[in-house]
Amino acid sequence: MKFSKSWVDEWIQASLGTNELADQITMAGLEVDSVDAVAGEFSNVVVGEVVACEQHPDADKLRVTKVNVGEAELLDIVCGAPNCRQGLRVAVAKVGAVLPGNFEIKKAKLRGQPSHGMLCSYSELGIPVEADGIIELPLDAPVGTDLRSYLQLDDAMIEVDLTPNRADCLSIAGLAREIGVLNRCDVRSPEWAPASATIDASFPITVTAAEACPRYLGRVIKGLNVKAETPLLMQEKLRRCGMRSIDPIVDVTNYVLLELGQPMHAFDLAKLESGLQVRMAVAGETLTLLDENEVSLNADTLVIADGTGPLAIAGIFGGLHSGVSAETQDILLECAFFSPLSIKGRARSYGLSTDSSHRFERGVDSQLQQQAMDRACRLLLDICGGEAGPVIEVVSDAHLPKPELITLRREKLNRVVGIAFDDAVVTDILNRLGLQVTLTAEGWQATSPSWRFDLAIEEDLIEEVARIYGYNNIPNLPPMAHLVMNEQLEADLPLKRARHLLVDRGFQEAITYSFVEPKAMSLLFPHQEPIILPFPISADMSAMRVSLWPGLINAVVYNQNRQQGRVRLFESGLRFLKDEQAENGIRQEPLLAGIISGNLADEHWSIPSRATDFFDLKGDVEALLELTGEAHRFSFVRAEHTALHPGQSAQVLRDGHPIGWIGVIHPSLEKKLGLKSKVVLFELELNALLKVRIPVAGEISRFPANRRDLALVVDSAVTAADILHTAKKIGGNQIVGINLFDIYQGPGVPEGKKSLAISLVLQDTQRTLEDKEIADTIANVVEGLRTEFNASLRD
């Protein structure tokens, strides 16, 4: 937002210099981007009147003038501007004047004619206005007055970069309120005679989208002279705020936009048919905009229409057909409150960005429309003449924003800011901000004003108190360090420990976006509906992830495309699932996932080259599970997943409950996802992984251990995990170690069978086991496996 300091000074007398004001509002959170002078440095330039203007006798493009500058004698000045004429009020640089660039005006002769001064153009005075010829001042400009004083050129254009929540400062009124609060000054808004209705002219208006447009005002004004000249001082105010003068109707709507922060629009009444409608667009409707570009409207776009179709995109851009032109005499002036959600993102979807949409999508004061309508009508009637009809208002109170009642606790305010505030100071700050304040036993209850729609929670008020009190006024106190140990439950495994383990095993930690491409999500999880963002950053980041896999797969593809064949990545983060029982209908679950691709080890002369497989990653996952101290409670069960190879995938269970998956990406998906080689990945629920068994000291046996090996023949479908689990269960406490060390299928083993070689380590803490006890235990294990799995000892 660019504003003129002199315009703000009309609203408030803070007696601040330009630099002082810029520093003050920057410290208040309104960052100043630039401060520029409104005109170049010049002196001794006054208002003059061209009394006589004759053709130069020896030059076709020069004129000889006599100019009254309020002195005893008229000045003879030769001028070459095409718009120089008798009766004109002009800017005159007298002899001795110094113009921008240190250019001094001296007496001279041009083609034999004396010239004691110069009639100036905007560019010659360092004023950035596009205009041909010399400056044409209003006919009532007082002759002899210093031009800098008359046009208030000792002024500055200040541009501030506002955060999205401070839309209330996108106007002179809002900035004046802010400066008034900071300096304890009263704000004096301009006064004008009410624009009362003098004719009965009206136009029917209906609103069918009341939620998007809770308030809509219209007013017919007839007999306007569109060719009237916008007052120069108004043009100057527009220019200093970054807008150029177009015609009086557009200038007035822009003026009210800048002054009060309320966007407005004028329709040519003669081009409207059968009433105005505020409705949602019908998908496929077209509209030719004022810039002559045609757009196809979306069904979520709010439009202003009549019987023939859309006339404007509400709050964003007007249409060419109903726009004001040089032939316009009667207009329908509109002024509305559109809800921010109905405007947000719509301009960008059409490739547009306007001053109106910039304000509406951030928020506009919902109680401002009557005042803005009256202000605009008064200005139009004063400049263009004409007569105004009554204000037509359509309002839905149920959909208008309601003031927020916010509780501010004294204890929290003092704790967050770090100092103890006096109650009177806080009450004064809140009152100056426009809030209605009630003092309570615990602090304050405040109701936000209609223009501060960004104030909704306690933290907002804490920020306001600290900001207005002044960050520089908060004492620089050293922090108090209380030597209190942080609580850490021994049964909670820190995520950092799991991350360090994976790093030690050769993984690199990745951080990917929570927004992913819907197409990739549908390939991996075709039966899981993702949450689609209404206003995504881009098309390939428009869905909330339901798994960490899409981001990790993209990271592998990125590396493979850059000749990085061996990739080992892991990530911890949230997935987002639809759940009506959860807050806002979204359940967030923390996950830990990993992915590997390429060779098992970096290329080395002493290590055979081998591609990674399912069991390599399974070993990494088992190492993670070992951190819990309860690896025996976890199991890997063969299962099928839409994203995984049906023969190389497993579900990870804890106490029989699914907590994750591990497997090889389905071959049919590799090419679709852009992968150049096989990848293996896993994903675990962190809540199930980060609960550990508290260590308990156990007795160390002083007696020898005994190992016995068994080679068992079982059906191919029997899993080794089931054999090991059953053997450990039968052997009881005597079996202190069990391991599978060989799997064999081939000659000597019947078809459909396999041989599993397992080692059993037997030991007792109280005595040395006798051979008979060992033999009995082994016999019980063999018999139990025979009964359970039809296992037999291999010959």
Secondary structure, DSSP 8 states (H G I E B T S, - for coil): -EEEHHHHHHH------HHHHHHHHHHTT-EEEEEEESS---EEEEEEEEEEEEE-TT-TT-EEEEEE-SSSS-EEEEE--TT--TT-EEEEEEEEEEETTTEE---EEETTEEE-EEE--TGGGT-----SSS--B-TTS-TT-BHHHHTT-S-EEEEEE--TT-GGGSSHHHHHHHHHHHHT--------------S-----EEES-TTT-SEEEEEEEES--TTS---HHHHHHHHHTT-----HHHHHHHHHHHHHS--EEEEEGGG--S-EEEEE--TT-EEEBTTS-EEE--TT-EEEEETTEEEEETTTEEBSTTS--TT---EEEEEEE--HHHHTTHHHHTT---HHHHHHTT---TT-HHHHHHHHHHHHHHHH--EEEEEEEEE-GGGS----EEEEEHHHHHHHHSS---HHHHHHHHHHTT-EEEE-SSEEEEE--TT-TT--SHHHHHHHHHHHH-GGGS---------------TTB--HHHHHHHHHHTT-EE----SEE-HHHHHHH-TTS--EE-SS-SSGGG-EE-SSSHHHHHHHHHHHHTTT---EEEEEEEEEEEE-TTSGGGEEEEEEEEEEEESBSS--BTTB---B--HHHHHHHHHHHHHTTT-GGGEEEEE---TTEEEEEEEEEEETTEEEEEEEEE-HHHHHHHT-SS-EEEEEEEHHHHSB-----------S--EEEEEEEEEETTS-HHHHHHHHHHHHGGGEEEEEEEEEE-STTS-TTEEEEEEEEEE--SSS---HHHHHHHHHHHHHHHHHHH--EE--
